[in-house]
Amino acid sequence: MIAIENLTFSYTSSAPYLIEDMSMVIPKGQFVSIIGENGSAKSTLIKLIVGLLNPIKGKITLNEKSMAYVPQRMESFNKEFPITVEEVYK
């Protein structure tokens, strides 16, 4: 189960929030799609869920364990849950 509680995020302290006070639960075994327009923070949300970014406020847990960034835990997590995040190159 992935639980997101009161998640708030911005890339800088002077920028507006990209995600504000978001909460949701994804039950174990359930598939989800994150869809939206360009620039709607889809990739940012995934990066927060897997611990590549830290929220300003709120918490994310995987099976009741915090997903705050810890390098050793990220290596283990990425073996079980590989992700692909789109990056645009110019």
A tleap script that builds the chain and sets N, CA, C and O, in Angstrom:
source leaprc.protein.ff14SB
mol = sequence {
  NMET ILE ALA ILE GLU ASN LEU THR PHE SER
  TYR THR SER SER ALA PRO TYR LEU ILE GLU
  ASP MET SER MET VAL ILE PRO LYS GLY GLN
  PHE VAL SER ILE ILE GLY GLU ASN GLY SER
  ALA LYS SER THR LEU ILE LYS LEU ILE VAL
  GLY LEU LEU ASN PRO ILE LYS GLY LYS ILE
  THR LEU ASN GLU LYS SER MET ALA TYR VAL
  PRO GLN ARG MET GLU SER PHE ASN LYS GLU
  PHE PRO ILE THR VAL GLU GLU VAL TYR CLYS
}
set mol.1.N position { 0.835 -1.172 0.000 }
set mol.1.CA position { 0.000 0.000 0.000 }
set mol.1.C position { 0.887 1.246 0.000 }
set mol.1.O position { 1.873 1.321 0.733 }
set mol.2.N position { 0.529 2.193 -0.811 }
set mol.2.CA position { 1.200 3.493 -0.814 }
set mol.2.C position { 0.217 4.501 -0.242 }
set mol.2.O position { -0.905 4.627 -0.732 }
set mol.3.N position { 0.636 5.216 0.791 }
set mol.3.CA position { -0.209 6.242 1.400 }
set mol.3.C position { 0.479 7.591 1.278 }
set mol.3.O position { 1.648 7.741 1.633 }
set mol.4.N position { -0.254 8.562 0.774 }
set mol.4.CA position { 0.236 9.932 0.639 }
set mol.4.C position { -0.642 10.787 1.539 }
set mol.4.O position { -1.867 10.780 1.411 }
set mol.5.N position { -0.013 11.526 2.453 }
set mol.5.CA position { -0.770 12.317 3.417 }
set mol.5.C position { -0.329 13.774 3.389 }
set mol.5.O position { 0.827 14.084 3.675 }
set mol.6.N position { -1.246 14.661 3.047 }
set mol.6.CA position { -1.035 16.103 3.090 }
set mol.6.C position { 0.242 16.545 2.376 }
set mol.6.O position { 0.986 17.381 2.889 }
set mol.7.N position { 0.492 15.987 1.205 }
set mol.7.CA position { 1.713 16.240 0.444 }
set mol.7.C position { 1.689 17.629 -0.191 }
set mol.7.O position { 0.733 17.998 -0.874 }
set mol.8.N position { 2.751 18.386 0.045 }
set mol.8.CA position { 2.924 19.700 -0.567 }
set mol.8.C position { 4.344 19.772 -1.102 }
set mol.8.O position { 5.290 19.359 -0.431 }
set mol.9.N position { 4.494 20.306 -2.335 }
set mol.9.CA position { 5.821 20.374 -2.946 }
set mol.9.C position { 5.946 21.575 -3.870 }
set mol.9.O position { 5.008 21.951 -4.572 }
set mol.10.N position { 7.141 22.167 -3.846 }
set mol.10.CA position { 7.556 23.207 -4.779 }
set mol.10.C position { 9.057 23.043 -4.967 }
set mol.10.O position { 9.758 22.641 -4.039 }
set mol.11.N position { 9.556 23.352 -6.162 }
set mol.11.CA position { 10.993 23.211 -6.405 }
set mol.11.C position { 11.818 24.289 -5.702 }
set mol.11.O position { 12.976 24.048 -5.358 }
set mol.12.N position { 11.244 25.468 -5.486 }
set mol.12.CA position { 11.946 26.529 -4.760 }
set mol.12.C position { 10.977 27.188 -3.788 }
set mol.12.O position { 9.760 27.095 -3.945 }
set mol.13.N position { 11.532 27.850 -2.788 }
set mol.13.CA position { 10.671 28.488 -1.787 }
set mol.13.C position { 9.890 29.666 -2.357 }
set mol.13.O position { 8.859 30.044 -1.800 }
set mol.14.N position { 10.361 30.253 -3.455 }
set mol.14.CA position { 9.666 31.401 -4.035 }
set mol.14.C position { 8.669 31.013 -5.132 }
set mol.14.O position { 7.893 31.854 -5.586 }
set mol.15.N position { 8.686 29.756 -5.556 }
set mol.15.CA position { 7.774 29.303 -6.619 }
set mol.15.C position { 6.450 28.838 -6.018 }
set mol.15.O position { 6.400 28.426 -4.859 }
set mol.16.N position { 5.379 28.905 -6.810 }
set mol.16.CA position { 4.100 28.383 -6.314 }
set mol.16.C position { 4.174 26.866 -6.127 }
set mol.16.O position { 5.001 26.194 -6.743 }
set mol.17.N position { 3.310 26.346 -5.278 }
set mol.17.CA position { 3.264 24.905 -5.063 }
set mol.17.C position { 2.838 24.199 -6.338 }
set mol.17.O position { 1.892 24.626 -7.000 }
set mol.18.N position { 3.533 23.116 -6.687 }
set mol.18.CA position { 3.111 22.261 -7.797 }
set mol.18.C position { 2.078 21.253 -7.314 }
set mol.18.O position { 1.157 20.888 -8.046 }
set mol.19.N position { 2.241 20.812 -6.077 }
set mol.19.CA position { 1.312 19.891 -5.421 }
set mol.19.C position { 1.020 20.502 -4.059 }
set mol.19.O position { 1.941 20.877 -3.333 }
set mol.20.N position { -0.267 20.604 -3.709 }
set mol.20.CA position { -0.619 21.222 -2.434 }
set mol.20.C position { -1.645 20.385 -1.677 }
set mol.20.O position { -2.753 20.148 -2.157 }
set mol.21.N position { -1.256 19.947 -0.495 }
set mol.21.CA position { -2.126 19.236 0.440 }
set mol.21.C position { -2.827 18.032 -0.198 }
set mol.21.O position { -4.031 17.843 -0.027 }
set mol.22.N position { -2.068 17.232 -0.924 }
set mol.22.CA position { -2.607 16.049 -1.615 }
set mol.22.C position { -2.571 14.835 -0.697 }
set mol.22.O position { -1.571 14.579 -0.026 }
set mol.23.N position { -3.670 14.093 -0.674 }
set mol.23.CA position { -3.735 12.842 0.086 }
set mol.23.C position { -4.396 11.779 -0.772 }
set mol.23.O position { -5.364 12.060 -1.480 }
set mol.24.N position { -3.877 10.556 -0.711 }
set mol.24.CA position { -4.488 9.429 -1.412 }
set mol.24.C position { -3.879 8.131 -0.903 }
set mol.24.O position { -2.794 8.123 -0.322 }
set mol.25.N position { -4.592 7.038 -1.131 }
set mol.25.CA position { -4.098 5.712 -0.771 }
set mol.25.C position { -4.213 4.822 -1.995 }
set mol.25.O position { -5.257 4.780 -2.646 }
set mol.26.N position { -3.133 4.106 -2.306 }
set mol.26.CA position { -3.140 3.120 -3.390 }
set mol.26.C position { -3.005 1.755 -2.722 }
set mol.26.O position { -1.934 1.416 -2.220 }
set mol.27.N position { -4.086 0.966 -2.713 }
set mol.27.CA position { -4.034 -0.344 -2.053 }
set mol.27.C position { -3.028 -1.280 -2.719 }
set mol.27.O position { -2.761 -1.177 -3.916 }
set mol.28.N position { -2.486 -2.180 -1.932 }
set mol.28.CA position { -1.539 -3.171 -2.433 }
set mol.28.C position { -2.176 -3.961 -3.577 }
set mol.28.O position { -3.321 -4.401 -3.472 }
set mol.29.N position { -1.431 -4.138 -4.667 }
set mol.29.CA position { -1.907 -4.909 -5.812 }
set mol.29.C position { -2.723 -4.123 -6.814 }
set mol.29.O position { -3.069 -4.653 -7.870 }
set mol.30.N position { -3.042 -2.868 -6.514 }
set mol.30.CA position { -3.836 -2.059 -7.435 }
set mol.30.C position { -2.919 -1.332 -8.414 }
set mol.30.O position { -1.866 -0.823 -8.030 }
set mol.31.N position { -3.327 -1.288 -9.674 }
set mol.31.CA position { -2.602 -0.550 -10.700 }
set mol.31.C position { -3.219 0.830 -10.826 }
set mol.31.O position { -4.440 0.977 -10.771 }
set mol.32.N position { -2.378 1.843 -10.994 }
set mol.32.CA position { -2.865 3.204 -11.194 }
set mol.32.C position { -2.120 3.845 -12.351 }
set mol.32.O position { -0.973 3.506 -12.642 }
set mol.33.N position { -2.789 4.766 -12.995 }
set mol.33.CA position { -2.169 5.590 -14.031 }
set mol.33.C position { -2.225 7.025 -13.556 }
set mol.33.O position { -3.234 7.467 -13.006 }
set mol.34.N position { -1.157 7.740 -13.766 }
set mol.34.CA position { -1.132 9.154 -13.431 }
set mol.34.C position { -1.112 9.898 -14.749 }
set mol.34.O position { -0.120 9.872 -15.478 }
set mol.35.N position { -2.212 10.558 -15.044 }
set mol.35.CA position { -2.362 11.230 -16.332 }
set mol.35.C position { -2.670 12.706 -16.109 }
set mol.35.O position { -3.195 13.093 -15.064 }
set mol.36.N position { -2.342 13.509 -17.088 }
set mol.36.CA position { -2.621 14.937 -17.006 }
set mol.36.C position { -1.888 15.669 -18.108 }
set mol.36.O position { -1.112 15.090 -18.867 }
set mol.37.N position { -2.157 16.949 -18.171 }
set mol.37.CA position { -1.545 17.794 -19.192 }
set mol.37.C position { -0.055 17.981 -18.914 }
set mol.37.O position { 0.424 17.719 -17.811 }
set mol.38.N position { 0.668 18.441 -19.939 }
set mol.38.CA position { 2.082 18.776 -19.759 }
set mol.38.C position { 2.217 19.790 -18.632 }
set mol.38.O position { 1.446 20.746 -18.546 }
set mol.39.N position { 3.192 19.575 -17.778 }
set mol.39.CA position { 3.450 20.515 -16.702 }
set mol.39.C position { 2.518 20.400 -15.509 }
set mol.39.O position { 2.493 21.288 -14.658 }
set mol.40.N position { 1.747 19.316 -15.433 }
set mol.40.CA position { 0.791 19.180 -14.323 }
set mol.40.C position { 1.365 18.407 -13.134 }
set mol.40.O position { 0.607 17.982 -12.262 }
set mol.41.N position { 2.672 18.219 -13.081 }
set mol.41.CA position { 3.403 17.625 -11.946 }
set mol.41.C position { 3.284 16.107 -11.842 }
set mol.41.O position { 3.455 15.552 -10.756 }
set mol.42.N position { 2.998 15.430 -12.944 }
set mol.42.CA position { 2.922 13.956 -12.930 }
set mol.42.C position { 4.279 13.345 -12.582 }
set mol.42.O position { 4.374 12.520 -11.673 }
set mol.43.N position { 5.315 13.742 -13.294 }
set mol.43.CA position { 6.659 13.205 -13.032 }
set mol.43.C position { 7.145 13.612 -11.648 }
set mol.43.O position { 7.813 12.832 -10.969 }
set mol.44.N position { 6.820 14.811 -11.232 }
set mol.44.CA position { 7.190 15.272 -9.898 }
set mol.44.C position { 6.552 14.386 -8.836 }
set mol.44.O position { 7.208 14.024 -7.859 }
set mol.45.N position { 5.287 14.034 -9.015 }
set mol.45.CA position { 4.607 13.157 -8.062 }
set mol.45.C position { 5.299 11.803 -7.977 }
set mol.45.O position { 5.520 11.290 -6.880 }
set mol.46.N position { 5.644 11.219 -9.120 }
set mol.46.CA position { 6.333 9.921 -9.116 }
set mol.46.C position { 7.679 10.042 -8.404 }
set mol.46.O position { 8.037 9.179 -7.602 }
set mol.47.N position { 8.420 11.103 -8.691 }
set mol.47.CA position { 9.716 11.301 -8.034 }
set mol.47.C position { 9.559 11.454 -6.521 }
set mol.47.O position { 10.414 10.997 -5.763 }
set mol.48.N position { 8.490 12.082 -6.083 }
set mol.48.CA position { 8.210 12.188 -4.651 }
set mol.48.C position { 7.875 10.823 -4.058 }
set mol.48.O position { 8.364 10.470 -2.985 }
set mol.49.N position { 7.042 10.058 -4.758 }
set mol.49.CA position { 6.627 8.745 -4.257 }
set mol.49.C position { 7.827 7.821 -4.064 }
set mol.49.O position { 7.905 7.106 -3.065 }
set mol.50.N position { 8.759 7.831 -5.013 }
set mol.50.CA position { 9.909 6.920 -4.909 }
set mol.50.C position { 11.075 7.516 -4.116 }
set mol.50.O position { 12.113 6.870 -3.968 }
set mol.51.N position { 10.919 8.720 -3.614 }
set mol.51.CA position { 11.936 9.293 -2.742 }
set mol.51.C position { 13.045 10.048 -3.437 }
set mol.51.O position { 14.052 10.367 -2.805 }
set mol.52.N position { 12.896 10.346 -4.727 }
set mol.52.CA position { 13.921 11.121 -5.429 }
set mol.52.C position { 13.834 12.604 -5.089 }
set mol.52.O position { 14.803 13.342 -5.266 }
set mol.53.N position { 12.676 13.041 -4.603 }
set mol.53.CA position { 12.477 14.406 -4.134 }
set mol.53.C position { 11.868 14.333 -2.740 }
set mol.53.O position { 11.197 13.359 -2.397 }
set mol.54.N position { 12.104 15.360 -1.944 }
set mol.54.CA position { 11.500 15.436 -0.617 }
set mol.54.C position { 10.403 16.491 -0.609 }
set mol.54.O position { 10.599 17.587 -1.133 }
set mol.55.N position { 9.256 16.178 -0.024 }
set mol.55.CA position { 8.170 17.158 0.026 }
set mol.55.C position { 8.482 18.291 0.997 }
set mol.55.O position { 9.293 18.138 1.910 }
set mol.56.N position { 7.830 19.421 0.788 }
set mol.56.CA position { 7.913 20.528 1.737 }
set mol.56.C position { 7.151 20.147 3.000 }
set mol.56.O position { 7.563 20.455 4.118 }
set mol.57.N position { 6.033 19.470 2.788 }
set mol.57.CA position { 5.155 19.093 3.893 }
set mol.57.C position { 4.494 17.770 3.541 }
set mol.57.O position { 4.352 17.439 2.364 }
set mol.58.N position { 4.096 17.024 4.540 }
set mol.58.CA position { 3.386 15.774 4.319 }
set mol.58.C position { 4.323 14.584 4.330 }
set mol.58.O position { 5.534 14.723 4.501 }
set mol.59.N position { 3.731 13.401 4.141 }
set mol.59.CA position { 4.565 12.201 4.134 }
set mol.59.C position { 4.016 11.173 3.157 }
set mol.59.O position { 2.834 11.167 2.813 }
set mol.60.N position { 4.923 10.305 2.726 }
set mol.60.CA position { 4.591 9.211 1.818 }
set mol.60.C position { 5.115 7.944 2.469 }
set mol.60.O position { 6.270 7.886 2.891 }
set mol.61.N position { 4.264 6.928 2.551 }
set mol.61.CA position { 4.692 5.661 3.129 }
set mol.61.C position { 4.388 4.516 2.173 }
set mol.61.O position { 3.388 4.532 1.455 }
set mol.62.N position { 5.260 3.538 2.181 }
set mol.62.CA position { 5.079 2.301 1.423 }
set mol.62.C position { 5.006 1.188 2.449 }
set mol.62.O position { 5.983 0.909 3.144 }
set mol.63.N position { 3.847 0.552 2.543 }
set mol.63.CA position { 3.628 -0.482 3.563 }
set mol.63.C position { 4.051 0.013 4.943 }
set mol.63.O position { 4.724 -0.690 5.698 }
set mol.64.N position { 3.637 1.248 5.253 }
set mol.64.CA position { 3.855 1.905 6.551 }
set mol.64.C position { 5.310 2.265 6.839 }
set mol.64.O position { 5.651 2.567 7.983 }
set mol.65.N position { 6.179 2.240 5.815 }
set mol.65.CA position { 7.569 2.678 5.971 }
set mol.65.C position { 7.751 3.974 5.198 }
set mol.65.O position { 7.311 4.087 4.054 }
set mol.66.N position { 8.397 4.947 5.818 }
set mol.66.CA position { 8.603 6.246 5.198 }
set mol.66.C position { 9.405 6.125 3.908 }
set mol.66.O position { 10.353 5.344 3.826 }
set mol.67.N position { 9.014 6.908 2.900 }
set mol.67.CA position { 9.755 6.935 1.638 }
set mol.67.C position { 10.657 8.162 1.538 }
set mol.67.O position { 11.051 8.549 0.438 }
set mol.68.N position { 10.987 8.778 2.674 }
set mol.68.CA position { 11.943 9.881 2.645 }
set mol.68.C position { 13.249 9.350 2.062 }
set mol.68.O position { 13.598 8.187 2.264 }
set mol.69.N position { 13.958 10.193 1.350 }
set mol.69.CA position { 15.160 9.758 0.626 }
set mol.69.C position { 16.230 9.209 1.562 }
set mol.69.O position { 16.711 9.911 2.452 }
set mol.70.N position { 16.590 7.973 1.357 }
set mol.70.CA position { 17.719 7.318 2.027 }
set mol.70.C position { 18.386 6.454 0.958 }
set mol.70.O position { 17.764 5.504 0.484 }
set mol.71.N position { 19.643 6.747 0.554 }
set mol.71.CA position { 20.264 6.033 -0.572 }
set mol.71.C position { 20.195 4.511 -0.499 }
set mol.71.O position { 19.900 3.870 -1.507 }
set mol.72.N position { 20.455 3.918 0.656 }
set mol.72.CA position { 20.447 2.455 0.745 }
set mol.72.C position { 19.049 1.897 0.497 }
set mol.72.O position { 18.900 0.873 -0.169 }
set mol.73.N position { 18.031 2.559 1.026 }
set mol.73.CA position { 16.665 2.092 0.832 }
set mol.73.C position { 16.248 2.281 -0.625 }
set mol.73.O position { 15.515 1.452 -1.165 }
set mol.74.N position { 16.696 3.345 -1.262 }
set mol.74.CA position { 16.320 3.599 -2.653 }
set mol.74.C position { 16.851 2.503 -3.565 }
set mol.74.O position { 16.170 2.105 -4.510 }
set mol.75.N position { 18.049 2.011 -3.300 }
set mol.75.CA position { 18.602 0.936 -4.124 }
set mol.75.C position { 17.716 -0.305 -4.035 }
set mol.75.O position { 17.425 -0.931 -5.054 }
set mol.76.N position { 17.292 -0.657 -2.848 }
set mol.76.CA position { 16.407 -1.809 -2.647 }
set mol.76.C position { 15.044 -1.567 -3.290 }
set mol.76.O position { 14.502 -2.455 -3.949 }
set mol.77.N position { 14.489 -0.368 -3.102 }
set mol.77.CA position { 13.178 -0.026 -3.662 }
set mol.77.C position { 13.199 -0.119 -5.181 }
set mol.77.O position { 12.281 -0.672 -5.786 }
set mol.78.N position { 14.238 0.419 -5.795 }
set mol.78.CA position { 14.308 0.439 -7.258 }
set mol.78.C position { 14.434 -0.951 -7.867 }
set mol.78.O position { 14.057 -1.142 -9.023 }
set mol.79.N position { 14.946 -1.915 -7.135 }
set mol.79.CA position { 15.001 -3.288 -7.636 }
set mol.79.C position { 13.607 -3.899 -7.694 }
set mol.79.O position { 13.310 -4.684 -8.594 }
set mol.80.N position { 12.747 -3.544 -6.738 }
set mol.80.CA position { 11.394 -4.095 -6.689 }
set mol.80.C position { 10.403 -3.308 -7.531 }
set mol.80.O position { 9.465 -3.887 -8.079 }
set mol.81.N position { 10.594 -1.999 -7.643 }
set mol.81.CA position { 9.647 -1.127 -8.320 }
set mol.81.C position { 10.370 -0.229 -9.326 }
set mol.81.O position { 10.547 0.962 -9.069 }
set mol.82.N position { 10.784 -0.777 -10.455 }
set mol.82.CA position { 11.473 0.069 -11.437 }
set mol.82.C position { 10.519 1.113 -12.005 }
set mol.82.O position { 9.344 0.830 -12.238 }
set mol.83.N position { 11.029 2.314 -12.223 }
set mol.83.CA position { 10.204 3.375 -12.803 }
set mol.83.C position { 10.927 3.974 -13.994 }
set mol.83.O position { 12.150 3.897 -14.108 }
set mol.84.N position { 10.152 4.564 -14.867 }
set mol.84.CA position { 10.685 5.323 -15.990 }
set mol.84.C position { 10.032 6.692 -15.949 }
set mol.84.O position { 8.807 6.806 -15.992 }
set mol.85.N position { 10.845 7.722 -15.867 }
set mol.85.CA position { 10.337 9.086 -15.837 }
set mol.85.C position { 10.803 9.775 -17.101 }
set mol.85.O position { 11.986 9.744 -17.440 }
set mol.86.N position { 9.870 10.396 -17.794 }
set mol.86.CA position { 10.188 11.082 -19.040 }
set mol.86.C position { 11.042 12.311 -18.755 }
set mol.86.O position { 10.723 13.107 -17.872 }
set mol.87.N position { 12.101 12.456 -19.490 }
set mol.87.CA position { 12.939 13.650 -19.429 }
set mol.87.C position { 13.028 14.214 -20.842 }
set mol.87.O position { 13.245 13.475 -21.803 }
set mol.88.N position { 12.861 15.511 -20.959 }
set mol.88.CA position { 12.894 16.163 -22.266 }
set mol.88.C position { 14.293 16.726 -22.496 }
set mol.88.O position { 14.832 17.435 -21.646 }
set mol.89.N position { 14.871 16.409 -23.640 }
set mol.89.CA position { 16.194 16.913 -24.003 }
set mol.89.C position { 16.052 17.861 -25.176 }
set mol.89.O position { 15.310 17.592 -26.122 }
set mol.90.N position { 16.768 18.971 -25.108 }
set mol.90.CA position { 16.717 19.957 -26.200 }
set mol.90.C position { 18.043 20.004 -26.904 }
set mol.90.O position { 18.212 20.769 -27.853 }
savepdb mol mol.pdb
quit
